[in-house]
Amino acid sequence: MSILTTLFNTLHNTAPFSKIKNEDYLPAFIEGIALAKAEIDAIVQNEVIPTFENTIEALDYSGYILDRISSIFFNLNSAETNDEIQKIAQEVSPLLSDFSNDITLNAALFAKVKAVYDQKASLNLNPEQTTLLDKKYKSFSRNGANLSEDKKAKLREIDKELSKTSLKFGENALAETQAFQMHLTNKDDLAGLPEGTIEAARSLAQSQEKEGWIFTLDYPSYIPFVTYADSRELRKKMAIASGAKGFQNNEFDNQQNVLKIAKLRFDRAQLLGYATHAHFVLEERMAQSPEKVLSFSNDLLAKAKPAALKEFAELTAFAKELDGIEQLEKWDGAYYSEKLKQKLFDLDDEKLKPYFQLEKVLEGAFITAEKLFGLHFEATKAIDKYHEEVATYEVKDDNNNLVAVFYADFFPRKGKRNGAWMTSYKSQYIKDGSNERPHISIVCNFTKPTETKPSLLTFNEVTTLFHEFGHALHGILANTTYPSLSGTSVFWDFVELPSQIMENWCYEPEALSLFAHHYQTGEMIPMDLVEKIKESASFQEGMATMRQLSFGLLDMGWHGQDPSNITDIKAFETEQFAATQLYPEVAKNAMSTAFSHIFQGGYSSGYYSYKWAEVLDADAFEYFKEKGIFNKEVANKFKGNILSKGGTEPPMELYKRFRGQEPKPDALLRRAGLI
């Protein structure tokens, strides 16, 4: 038995990170797959007539050990990877893909599932059981159980190739991010940059025993650089380097991987009887069809585009007046937007950052969760972690019962991918009368503390923290019977509601007063700054909406049609972006080759869901605003109907139970200043 396949002898059965060695993983996966197969065989060989309990329930509880190994391993492959882990991932992925297909293509098992499914009407199941039965049946039918043997074999090949190619895509994107450094030795090149950004670049150079300053494509370095650096040439250099990830015809080039993934997904969908990958995916989403997604996106685009064009014209005129810029380029956007925002609202991130010390903002998120949902976050040293920078907490309710274990990992480092995400190491579920509580983690890339300053966040990073914390609450407050329906296991265009709604508290004086205090003096953020934050919330919202829609439309372009004839990624993107383009095209750049959300994460045919969920979150938050942003009654409704329910019922039903009606887009358009 491996350390990974036994019960962890730790507090709350948490992962024993410090005791796990890389060489433990492969044997553990092999053992975990064998254990899971034995559980499946037991279901198949059971001679009792198939029932909901002995087939559907048994199937959902099976593979627990394998799931835990997978979540530990693949979470570390994102947050703390190295060459060895990446090599193991390449070995393990085909094994897992095969195992997954061994289940969905197991004819005897499917026969039992179908036998239960066929008598659904007479089984007297509750809503959660009904959903589980539907999901289990569809997990077979949508993954090839009804195919002939030769087509099943073809499906296996496709799935193996897909899992390996997606991993390779992600490895290349990470390698490209880490391969670029801009090493500056002339102090004049730093003009315009915030002191904290300069200090961080200096300490990075020192850590490499170099003079001067080093800037990278990691967000805490890249974003301030393109936003504040006065040198247009250097901004251009950074922006082009960022946009060229995976598009440089080198060993980390992702062009062929993109074409291959799109084509494999299309072939898979066709094999299963769907017109395209998007048709396959959207059958299990609130949006239901590519047509609906496109009409939703184009409808929003029609409302946002006039505003976006007007905003872009204003920005162009401003840059010309300020610096004589004749043609705004992509590397000018963030820089002049920030200058214009400062002019219009007398507001800039450097003025705000002293009020947003990371520890205080995190504490603010905790207090918000306490006031709304009765949760208490208690820091503990008794839980093992995979890196010294990770913070660990026990989450308890008002009666001191354990609700969850929470991990927070905030700073960039080698081996950690860019961006921010929430994940889990153990799902919540109820079995044999015991409510197993979840282990939830959020991972971000914020500016590290320096010798003279703590980690101070931009306002954008504050909303990012609240966003990921909202996902975490969805996991923490999960209260379902079955693991596959727990927490964030919901339709993808519903999963962003709990995260996006939490961002709204960052704009409310009542919430800001909990955590926005100056890191040196302790004084609360002045109300005039809060007003300016609120006023500036819809600044360039037309352009922001158009940008977000352009990503969703690119995603639908790749997945909503037969991609076989696409050979030139750049030409294809140019065509997809035609309706949303504001800046001139940059020949050396492509988006798809580093678009990890859709080619490595789970967002293929789902990128639109950020906007879709914004409609939900704006509508839901209006309800809080009507009753008070810390109103217990509304909070309990949100917790009881949305956060705790996971994927146990159709999301629109859950939403209507919370809100009393279907969401209307008007709240979003009002908030965005588009009506």
Salt bridges, closest charged atoms under 4 A:
ASP60 OD1 - LYS136 NZ 2.81
GLU80 OE1 - ARG413 NE 2.58
GLU91 OE2 - LYS87 NZ 3.61
ASP98 OD1 - ARG156 NH1 3.80
ASP98 OD2 - LYS160 NZ 3.36
ASP102 OD2 - LYS37 NZ 3.48
ASP102 OD1 - ARG156 NH2 2.76
ASP118 OD2 - LYS114 NZ 3.07
ASP134 OD1 - LYS120 NZ 2.72
GLU149 OE2 - LYS152 NZ 3.60
ASP159 OD1 - ARG268 NE 2.62
GLU161 OE1 - LYS260 NZ 2.58
GLU171 OE1 - LYS168 NZ 3.75
GLU195 OE2 - LYS453 NZ 2.74
ASP267 OD1 - LYS263 NZ 2.66
GLU283 OE1 - ARG142 NH1 2.67
GLU284 OE2 - LYS138 NZ 3.00
GLU291 OE2 - HIS279 NE2 3.55
ASP299 OD1 - LYS303 NZ 3.33
GLU314 OE2 - LYS310 NZ 3.67
GLU326 OE1 - LYS320 NZ 3.60
ASP332 OD2 - ARG232 NH2 2.64
ASP332 OD1 - ARG235 NH2 2.84
ASP346 OD1 - LYS351 NZ 2.73
ASP346 OD2 - LYS532 NZ 3.44
GLU350 OE2 - LYS353 NZ 3.56
GLU370 OE2 - HIS376 ND1 3.73
GLU378 OE1 - LYS396 NZ 3.44
GLU389 OE1 - ARG413 NH1 3.19
GLU389 OE2 - LYS448 NZ 3.26
GLU394 OE2 - HIS12 NE2 2.59
GLU394 OE1 - LYS396 NZ 3.92
ASP398 OD1 - HIS376 NE2 2.65
ASP409 OD2 - ARG413 NH2 2.71
ASP409 OD1 - LYS416 NZ 2.97
GLU436 OE1 - LYS426 NZ 2.86
GLU496 OE1 - HIS467 NE2 3.08
GLU496 OE1 - HIS471 NE2 3.17
GLU503 OE2 - HIS467 ND1 2.67
GLU508 OE2 - LYS534 NZ 3.40
GLU508 OE2 - LYS625 NZ 3.16
ASP528 OD2 - LYS532 NZ 3.95
ASP555 OD1 - HIS559 ND1 2.87
GLU585 OE1 - LYS330 NZ 3.89
GLU585 OE1 - LYS570 NZ 2.72
GLU614 OE2 - LYS611 NZ 2.90
GLU614 OE1 - ARG671 NH2 3.81
ASP617 OD1 - ARG671 NH1 2.75
ASP619 OD2 - ARG659 NE 3.28
GLU622 OE1 - ARG670 NH2 3.17
GLU626 OE2 - ARG659 NH2 3.95
GLU649 OE1 - ARG657 NH2 2.61
GLU653 OE2 - LYS656 NZ 3.80
GLU662 OE2 - LYS656 NZ 3.98
